[in-house]
Amino acid sequence: MDSNEAAAMIDPAQPGLKKYRMTTSTVVFMIFCLCAAGAYGIEDMIPNAGPGLTLVMLIVLPFVWSTPMGLVAAELGSAIPEEGGFYKWVQRACGEFWGFQAGWWRTISIYFDNTIYVVLAGSYVASVIDLTPIEEYIFKASVIVFFTYINLRGIRDVGAVSKGISIVVMIAFAMVAVFGFANWQSNPFVPFIPPDQTLLQSIGAGIAVGIWVYSGYESMSTMAGELEDPQVIPKATLITVPLIMAVYILPTMGGLASLGSWSEWASEGGLSYGDVIANHIPALGIVFVFVAVIAQFSLLNTYIASGSRGFFALAEDNLAPRALVKCSKERGVPYIAVLSLGAFSLIVSMFPFGVIVVVDAMLFMSAYVLIFIAACILRIKEPDMDRPFRVPFGTKGFIAMCVPPICIAFMALFLSGTDYFVGGMLALLSGPVAYFIFKRKYGGLTKKDPVRHPVNPITRLGIGDTRRMAWMFGGLTAIGIIAVFFLPWYEDPQSYTDDYGIEGLFNILMSCIRWMTAAFGALTVVLLVIAKRVEPAKLAAQ
């Protein structure tokens, strides 16, 4: 790649977007909201994984999962400060097809994430105020409409709201930690795991939530094109990583030490962080529920901004409907993309929390795997690329840092549950399907530069895309084969009947996996045959 090509790829200017001056502290608060906004959700890890293992995972996961992602996001964000962030990183390293998969999977997962926060906020309110289902939905719809409006005003307003909420949340959890440690009653690490579970089962019961609560460091990168100085993002990322660790670990350890009753902790209808304070000052328990609600608001607020910019970047590359690049004249906000996210949340917030999470988990983990792979490829292919922030490891050390989170994501695919696995496999399938439709309909990068991104006149896809799809379906086939043998050994079939009230549900899910695996295998063979006939041999590998 010559210098002109490199400059063309990293030019952060985006027509229609308005640039804002934002301080490092404001971006820290935005990243805090994108990644955490409090330790909510961890309450469910405690009885499922065990208090000791929960604390160990909260301590260990930052070093093998979130810190590597934070460092990768800081390095690539400083080197490629474009609107679209991680999508552009993977595109540069792996090409149009894989870049689209990363952008699509993570953006779609954000659309579902947004709805999770609205559903949780509604549940917190319903726990202290008796609401009918219609009243609860009206509350959730009002929240969505309000924060969609905030986002239509631009990311500076998003940042201001995030700053205010983050300060309140940090103070609340600092109080939990203080009250917890001041009233230490028992060892928070005991028992290490539930007595009726093996260590592997306990890890599987908690790892998905652990990964989820420590995710999001790359999300701010999608707004890099709207910052006058996008280098504040990597600086803020490095500050936020230890801050979030403290907000998770200290209140959880203090809460368990003071309250005990580890089996009664739950995000809904059980012990929670608010009880650590309420046991001593009851009125503050109600205040903490209010804090929990506004914390979910902050997540919704920042993820509307991040998710809408993901589709903006795809649309600008002619890989999504062009309407998504339309920006308001006065504020430079991609308002169609913002409104689409709000409308999606209004519809999906009618579904229960569990249904939404099933679709979300595998999408963002798969996108993360592509981001780590892209970072390693760019270290090898473009070692001299300007990186204002560079992770202080050589290429081999950098790759070694990226291997553990990739392994964790792969392991989590099989340990999170058969229902998650089926939902996630179907969600992943949306990536190549959407690419096939949008590339043929809108032209993709070929429309921008047909010389550097030639199209196959037979398939109307990029040169080599048929083989790339074959490789992807081959990978899904291999994952499915592993699941067919591993999940019946790992899972308890009766638990699915008990949880969902459907007799033989586990067997139904396993049948779905076997059929999907067979279909993916057949697609792999068909695509390889097609690729052999229609792809130019010399260009297919480009």
Secondary structure, 3 states (H helix, E strand, C coil): CCHHHHHHHHCCCCCCCCCECCCHHHHHHHHHHHHCCCCCCHHHHHHHHCHHHHHHHHHHHHHHHHHHHHHHHHHHHHHCCCECCHHHHHHHHHCHHHHHHHHHHHHHHHHHHHHHHHHHHHHHHHHHCCCCHHHHHHHHHHHHHHHHHHHHCCHHHHHHHHHHHHHHHHHHHHHHHHHHHHCCCCCCCCCCCCCCCCHHHHHHHHHHHHHHHCCCCCHHHHEHHHECCCCHHHHHHHHHHHHHHHHHHHHHHHHHHHHCCHHHECCCCCECHHHHHHCCCHHHHHHHHHHHHHHHHHHHHHHHHHHHHHHHHHHHCCCCCHHHHCCCCCCCCCHHHHHHHHHHHHHHCCCCHHHHHHHHHHHHHHHHHHHHHHHHHHHHHCCCCCCCCCCCCCHHHHHHHHHHHHHHHHHHHHHCCHHHHHHHHHHHHHHHHHHHHHHHHHCHHHHCCCCCCCECCCCCCECCHHHHHHHHHHHHHHHHHHHHHHHHHHCCHHHHHHHHCCCCHHHHHHHHHHHHHHHHHHHHHHHHHHHHHHCCCCCCCC
